Amino acid sequence: MSKNNPVWAFFGTEGISIIVLDELKARGFIPRLIVTVEDKPKGRNLEMSSPEVKTWAENEDVDFIQLKSLKDKESEEIIRSSAPEGFDLFVVASYGKMIPQNILDIPKHKTLNVHPSLLPKLRGPSPIQSAILEENETGVTIMQVDAEMDHGPVISQKKLEIEWPPYAEQLENTLGKLGGEMLAEIIPSWISGKVKETPQNENLATFCKKIEKSDGEIKLEDKAEKNLRKIRAYSVWPGAYFFYDDGKSKTRIIIKKAHVSGGKLVLDRILPEGRKEMDWQSFLNGKNKPNL
């Protein structure tokens, strides 16, 4: 092992995980092992679907394991056996599960996490969506993982310059690329012991919650800025939606694109239930327009 070619494992599932992996690969960092979750049923037909990170590993010919839990001794033994010479480092990006201390203690140089917020702000499972909803800026933090959620010391942090508020997909992609770049820059110095850790200020910590499908419902009479933020924050999932009532029936409409003009919310692209995506005016077709 050299500091520029460490033996490392990656813990992730999908979304930002893939973006970080692609950025690391482009800079010559390929994991020895990928740890991800089990296949799960998805969609109306509940067909089994693999996490995106598993597909990435298969395409790149990287060993992977899908573990239901990391809490049992067998999981630790499986991970250790993937690198008999020992792991130098673990990297975590959108893994979605707490990693117990016995797993964190495996690599010689500990475990680093790519967190898409300016910690200690927005600890928790939805920092990207919550930043769009509640903040006017965000960025990426590289932190050392400990047994608490997003609690460990900060290794590196960068604020992102982007027009606000962005759509969640755009923000996730930009933050993932930035996180991968930051990791590639810092890993050699981290392994060489040249990087200083900075404890997080607990007095400044804020937390975000897990997003539920019901969070996507909006009320058109709410303030335009509030609705715009929800539309853009929930653009990937669950989608911001409202129910259009034409006097005969109610139609669930997902708002795909919108902007604010003159203090009013303007709907650009929508997805009516059971129909294809279209522009708002095409949907109206002479119907009474709700008060926006």
C-alpha positions in Angstrom: 0.0 0.0 0.0 1.0 3.6 -0.7 -0.8 6.7 0.4 -1.8 7.2 -3.3 -3.0 3.6 -3.6 -4.6 2.6 -0.3 -6.6 -0.6 0.3 -10.1 0.7 1.1 -13.7 -0.2 1.2 -16.8 1.9 0.2 -20.1 1.8 2.0 -23.1 3.2 0.0 -26.4 2.6 -1.7 -27.4 4.9 -4.5 -27.7 8.5 -5.6 -24.8 10.5 -4.3 -22.9 7.3 -3.6 -22.5 6.7 -7.4 -21.4 10.2 -8.1 -18.7 10.0 -5.4 -17.5 6.7 -6.7 -17.2 8.0 -10.3 -15.2 11.0 -9.1 -12.8 8.8 -7.1 -12.4 6.4 -10.0 -11.6 9.3 -12.4 -8.8 10.2 -10.0 -7.4 6.7 -9.7 -9.1 5.6 -6.5 -10.8 2.2 -6.9 -12.2 0.4 -3.8 -11.1 -3.1 -2.9 -14.6 -3.8 -1.6 -18.1 -2.3 -1.8 -20.5 -2.8 1.1 -24.1 -2.2 0.3 -27.7 -3.2 1.3 -29.8 -6.1 0.1 -31.9 -6.1 -3.0 -35.4 -4.8 -2.2 -38.9 -4.9 -3.9 -39.7 -1.7 -5.7 -42.5 -0.3 -7.8 -46.2 -1.3 -8.1 -45.2 -4.8 -9.1 -42.7 -5.1 -6.2 -40.0 -6.4 -8.5 -36.7 -7.0 -6.8 -34.3 -4.1 -7.4 -30.6 -3.9 -6.7 -29.0 -0.8 -5.1 -27.2 1.3 -7.7 -23.9 0.8 -5.9 -24.1 -3.0 -6.6 -24.6 -2.4 -10.3 -21.6 0.0 -10.3 -19.5 -2.7 -8.6 -20.6 -5.3 -11.2 -19.8 -3.0 -14.1 -16.4 -2.1 -12.6 -15.5 -5.7 -11.6 -15.2 -4.7 -7.9 -16.0 -7.2 -5.2 -19.2 -6.3 -3.3 -21.2 -7.7 -0.4 -24.8 -7.1 0.5 -25.3 -7.2 4.3 -28.7 -7.1 6.1 -26.9 -5.9 9.2 -23.5 -4.9 10.4 -24.1 -5.7 14.0 -23.3 -9.4 13.9 -19.8 -10.9 14.2 -20.2 -12.7 10.9 -20.5 -9.4 9.0 -17.2 -8.2 10.6 -15.5 -11.4 9.6 -16.7 -11.2 6.0 -15.5 -7.6 5.6 -12.1 -8.4 7.1 -11.6 -11.4 4.9 -11.9 -9.2 1.8 -8.5 -7.7 2.5 -6.3 -10.3 4.4 -3.5 -7.7 4.5 -5.8 -5.3 6.2 -7.8 -2.2 5.1 -6.2 1.2 5.3 -9.5 3.2 5.1 -13.3 3.0 4.8 -15.3 5.6 3.0 -19.0 6.2 3.5 -21.4 8.1 1.3 -25.2 7.7 1.6 -25.1 4.2 3.2 -28.2 4.8 5.2 -27.3 2.6 8.2 -25.5 3.3 11.4 -22.1 1.5 11.4 -21.1 0.0 14.7 -17.8 0.7 16.4 -16.3 -2.7 15.8 -16.6 -2.1 12.0 -15.3 1.4 12.2 -12.2 0.1 14.0 -11.2 -2.3 11.2 -9.2 0.1 9.0 -5.8 1.4 10.1 -6.8 5.0 9.2 -10.4 5.0 10.4 -13.5 5.8 8.4 -14.3 9.0 6.4 -17.8 10.1 5.5 -19.0 12.4 2.7 -21.8 14.4 4.2 -23.7 16.8 1.9 -24.2 19.7 4.3 -22.1 22.2 6.2 -21.9 20.3 9.5 -22.9 20.7 12.2 -25.9 22.0 10.3 -28.3 19.4 9.0 -27.2 16.2 10.5 -29.4 13.3 9.6 -31.0 11.5 6.6 -32.2 14.4 4.3 -29.6 17.1 4.3 -30.0 17.9 0.6 -33.7 18.3 0.6 -33.6 20.1 4.0 -31.1 22.6 2.8 -33.3 23.5 -0.2 -36.3 23.9 2.2 -34.6 25.7 5.1 -31.3 27.2 4.1 -29.9 29.6 1.5 -26.6 27.8 1.0 -25.0 24.4 1.6 -21.7 22.5 0.9 -19.8 19.3 1.6 -18.2 18.1 4.8 -15.6 15.3 4.9 -15.7 14.0 8.5 -14.4 11.1 10.5 -17.2 8.7 11.4 -17.9 7.8 15.0 -20.7 5.8 16.6 -23.1 8.8 16.6 -25.0 10.2 13.7 -22.9 12.8 11.7 -21.1 13.6 14.9 -17.4 13.0 14.3 -14.7 15.6 13.8 -14.5 17.6 10.5 -11.6 16.8 8.2 -12.5 19.2 5.3 -15.4 21.4 4.4 -16.3 23.5 1.3 -19.2 25.8 0.6 -20.9 25.4 -2.7 -21.6 28.2 -5.1 -24.9 27.6 -6.9 -28.1 29.5 -7.8 -30.6 29.1 -5.0 -32.9 27.3 -4.6 -31.7 24.4 -6.9 -33.6 21.3 -7.8 -32.6 18.3 -5.6 -31.2 16.3 -8.5 -28.9 19.1 -9.6 -27.8 19.8 -6.0 -27.1 16.1 -5.3 -25.0 15.7 -8.5 -23.0 18.9 -7.8 -22.4 18.0 -4.1 -21.5 14.4 -5.0 -18.8 15.6 -7.5 -17.5 18.1 -5.0 -17.3 15.4 -2.3 -15.5 13.0 -4.6 -13.0 15.7 -5.5 -12.4 16.6 -1.9 -11.9 13.0 -0.9 -9.4 12.4 -3.7 -7.4 15.4 -2.6 -7.4 14.6 1.1 -7.0 10.8 1.2 -3.2 10.8 0.7 -2.6 13.5 3.3 -5.0 11.8 5.7 -3.2 8.5 5.5 0.1 10.3 5.9 -1.2 11.9 9.2 -0.9 15.4 7.9 -4.6 16.4 8.3 -5.9 18.1 11.4 -9.3 17.1 12.8 -11.7 19.8 14.0 -14.4 18.9 16.5 -17.9 20.0 15.6 -19.5 22.8 17.6 -22.5 21.0 19.3 -24.1 24.3 20.1 -24.6 24.9 16.3 -26.0 21.5 15.5 -29.3 21.2 13.6 -31.0 18.0 12.5 -33.2 16.9 9.6 -35.8 14.2 9.5 -36.6 11.3 7.2 -38.8 12.4 4.3 -42.2 10.8 4.1 -44.4 10.6 0.9 -47.0 12.8 2.5 -44.4 15.6 2.9 -44.7 16.3 -0.8 -48.3 17.7 -0.7 -48.5 21.4 -1.1 -51.3 24.0 -0.7 -51.4 26.4 -3.6 -52.5 29.2 -1.3 -49.3 29.0 0.7 -46.5 31.5 0.0 -44.9 31.1 -3.4 -41.4 30.9 -2.1 -42.4 28.1 0.4 -44.0 26.1 -2.4 -41.2 26.6 -4.8 -38.7 25.3 -2.3 -40.9 22.2 -1.7 -41.2 21.6 -5.5 -37.4 21.7 -5.9 -36.5 19.9 -2.7 -38.8 17.0 -3.5 -38.2 16.8 -7.3 -36.5 13.4 -7.1 -38.8 11.9 -4.4 -41.6 12.0 -3.3 -42.5 14.8 -5.8 -44.4 17.9 -4.8 -48.1 17.5 -5.6 -51.6 19.0 -5.2 -55.1 17.9 -6.0 -56.9 19.6 -8.9 -60.6 19.7 -8.5 -62.6 20.6 -11.7 -66.0 20.2 -9.9 -66.4 16.6 -11.2 -63.3 14.8 -9.9 -60.0 15.4 -8.2 -56.7 14.8 -10.0 -53.4 14.3 -8.2 -50.8 16.5 -10.0 -47.1 16.3 -9.4 -45.3 19.5 -10.2 -42.1 18.8 -12.1 -40.9 22.4 -12.8 -41.9 25.8 -11.5 -40.7 29.3 -10.9 -41.8 32.4 -9.1 -42.6 35.6 -11.0 -44.0 38.8 -9.5 -44.4 37.1 -6.2 -46.6 34.3 -7.6 -45.9 30.6 -8.2 -45.9 29.7 -11.9 -46.3 26.1 -12.8 -44.2 25.1 -15.9 -44.3 21.3 -16.2 -46.7 18.9 -14.4 -47.4 15.2 -14.3 -51.2 14.5 -13.9 -52.0 11.1 -12.4 -52.4 8.5 -15.1 -51.1 10.8 -17.9 -47.8 11.9 -19.4 -45.8 14.9 -18.3 -47.0 18.1 -20.0 -47.0 21.9 -19.6 -49.5 23.4 -17.2 -51.4 25.3 -19.9 -51.9 22.2 -22.0 -53.5 20.5 -19.0 -55.9 23.3 -18.3 -57.4 23.2 -21.8 -60.0 25.8 -20.9 -60.6 24.6 -17.3 -60.9 27.1 -14.5 -57.4 27.8 -13.2 -57.0 27.5 -9.4 -55.9 30.6 -7.6 -52.1 30.5 -7.4 
